[in-house]
Amino acid sequence: MTDLPTPPPSCRPPGETPWHVVIPVKDTRFGKSRLARATGADRAALSRAVADDTIAAAVGAVGAARVLVVTSDAGLTAQLVRLGIDVVPDPGVGLNPAIVAGLRRLTHTGRLSRPAALLGDLPCLTAVDLRAALAAAHPHDQSFVPDADGVGTVLRCGGMASGLRPRFGSDSAARHAADGAARLDLDLPRLRTDVDDPASLAAAIGLGLGPRTAGLVDRLGSGWIQGMQASVHTFDPEHHTGSVLLDDGRQVSFTAAAFEASGLRLVRLGQRLTVEVADEMVVSLGIVGIGPGQQIR
């Protein structure tokens, strides 16, 4: 991989923007640890593809000169420098210190326009969606966009680099709100879907991936997320959790999130379903004969 995916002309920045976007990217050799069992030796390639698509969307939204990546990944760094994207070494002590290192670079180099910290694992993100989120953030001095679950954060925006305090991590949405940042529950699922486990990867595939991640999934993804048929074994109608018996005899569970994303309202014991399984967990369910995105009648 020598270049980032090229945004289509309609996705390139229409003119001057007030935003700089800081993107922390963990060394892709060690990224996506929660996908290790599902993806095996392909984990590093997936981490790199996801980062490439995220950065390309940001470049399409604000321009390469206004994107700053914080990473210790030597291969990614070399690529970004060739493309004119500023890179700051990751201090290696966590996500928030990495973002702070990027914000300090903005301050020290006199780039005083508005900063935004964007997660580096958003493979569905488009430049159009990121520009829409930044436009929604513009009226607020401090703001954030929560992830699809509403608990984490995918984008944190501020008035100036020295005043943006990132609090990414578990329950980060509550911490950002407690700091006084406005919560922006935007209808932008491509922005709000970060990928860190098999279930979120399946959700991202359903939304549509960026070109690098899509190409990798097309080549290798059948070994990560396997489609098959199964029968409902248990179901809790109150909590929307349960399990299925696969046709090979294995019993695997599904979470409420996987069930609710399926479009189903109820299932009955013994009912036949099509399921996708990764890492011994059902990540999507459907009615036999009805494909993803097709209406359930």
C-alpha positions, -999 to 999 in steps of 0.1 A, spaced: 0 0 0 17 32 -12 -12 57 -12 -44 63 6 -76 57 -12 -84 88 -33 -117 105 -23 -140 111 -52 -141 147 -64 -175 154 -47 -159 145 -14 -129 169 -16 -130 200 6 -149 228 -12 -127 255 3 -111 267 35 -122 249 66 -117 261 103 -108 225 114 -77 205 120 -83 168 126 -61 148 149 -62 110 144 -45 86 168 -35 53 151 -20 24 171 9 6 155 -11 -16 131 10 -47 140 -6 -46 174 -40 -31 167 -74 -47 169 -65 -71 197 -102 -80 202 -103 -92 167 -73 -115 171 -92 -148 174 -115 -140 145 -89 -126 120 -57 -145 130 -27 -136 109 -48 -110 90 -53 -87 120 -24 -64 111 -36 -60 75 -71 -53 87 -58 -27 112 -39 -9 85 -68 -10 60 -91 5 86 -66 33 94 -61 40 57 -98 44 50 -103 66 81 -75 89 72 -86 91 36 -120 102 47 -105 129 69 -83 141 41 -113 143 18 -131 164 44 -105 190 54 -75 184 32 -42 167 38 -26 198 53 -52 199 81 -49 162 91 -24 152 118 -18 116 126 -3 104 159 13 70 154 44 48 160 37 27 129 68 32 107 52 20 75 22 42 79 43 72 89 64 69 57 33 68 36 17 98 53 48 119 51 50 113 13 14 125 11 21 157 30 3 147 61 18 157 94 28 128 117 36 130 154 52 101 172 29 82 196 43 86 231 30 51 238 11 56 270 -25 54 258 -51 69 235 -57 102 253 -20 111 257 -15 104 220 -43 129 211 -28 154 235 6 150 217 -12 159 184 -29 189 200 4 202 213 19 200 178 -10 221 165 -4 247 193 34 248 189 32 252 151 7 281 154 -22 262 138 -48 279 160 -79 270 140 -104 246 156 -92 211 166 -111 178 164 -99 144 176 -112 115 155 -108 78 163 -87 60 137 -109 29 134 -139 41 114 -137 22 81 -172 32 70 -165 70 74 -170 93 44 -157 128 39 -193 140 35 -203 126 69 -172 140 86 -179 174 71 -215 172 83 -204 164 118 -178 192 119 -205 216 107 -228 205 135 -200 210 160 -192 245 147 -217 265 168 -204 249 200 -172 257 218 -169 221 230 -188 191 216 -186 154 209 -203 127 188 -210 94 207 -205 60 191 -234 38 179 -240 25 214 -241 60 228 -216 52 255 -182 58 238 -170 87 216 -159 88 180 -153 125 176 -144 152 201 -143 189 189 -131 220 206 -126 257 202 -88 257 204 -62 230 208 -51 241 243 -87 238 255 -97 204 241 -95 177 268 -99 142 253 -114 116 276 -117 87 252 -121 51 266 -149 33 284 -179 55 292 -162 84 275 -195 100 264 -205 106 300 -171 120 308 -171 144 278 -206 155 287 -195 161 323 -168 184 311 -195 205 295 -191 194 259 -224 194 239 -235 159 229 -243 156 192 -264 125 185 -261 128 148 -278 105 123 -244 95 108 -240 58 114 -209 56 91 -191 81 115 -205 65 147 -194 29 139 -160 22 152 -146 -13 147 -129 -31 176 -146 -66 178 -164 -91 155 -199 -76 161 -188 -41 152 -170 -54 121 -201 -71 110 -221 -39 116 -195 -20 95 -197 -45 67 -235 -40 67 -231 -2 64 -205 -4 36 -168 -2 41 -142 21 26 -122 8 -4 -92 -6 14 -111 -24 41 -137 -36 16 -110 -50 -6 -94 -69 23 -128 -83 35 -137 -94 0 -104 -114 -2 -102 -127 33 -133 -120 53 -151 -153 47 -125 -168 70 -134 -143 97 -172 -141 97 -188 -173 85 -224 -174 73 -245 -206 80 -279 -218 91 -290 -225 126 -320 -232 148 -331 -210 178 -321 -228 210 -329 -202 237 -344 -168 236 -351 -142 263 -379 -119 249 -373 -93 276 -336 -88 271 -334 -100 234 -305 -124 241 -303 -161 234 -285 -188 215 -287 -209 184 -277 -244 175 -256 -244 143 -261 -272 118 -226 -285 128 -239 -290 164 -223 -261 181 -243 -238 204 -234 -201 201 -249 -171 218 -262 -138 204 -263 -104 222 -292 -79 224 -272 -57 200 -270 -84 174 -306 -93 177 -319 -57 176 -298 -49 145 -314 -79 127 -348 -62 123 -365 -92 140 -390 -86 168 -393 -121 182 -381 -156 174 -395 -189 185 -376 -220 198 -366 -242 169 -371 -214 143 -346 -216 114 -323 -186 109 -294 -176 88 -266 -163 111 -231 -150 108 -206 -162 134 -173 -148 144 -151 -159 174 -178 -183 186 -204 -155 188 -234 -147 165 -229 -112 151 -260 -111 129 -292 -130 124 -318 -132 96 -347 -151 83 -338 -180 60 -340 -168 24 -339 -130 32 -306 -113 26 -291 -83 44 -310 -51 38 -340 -70 24 -374 -62 39 -389 -88 63 -425 -94 53 
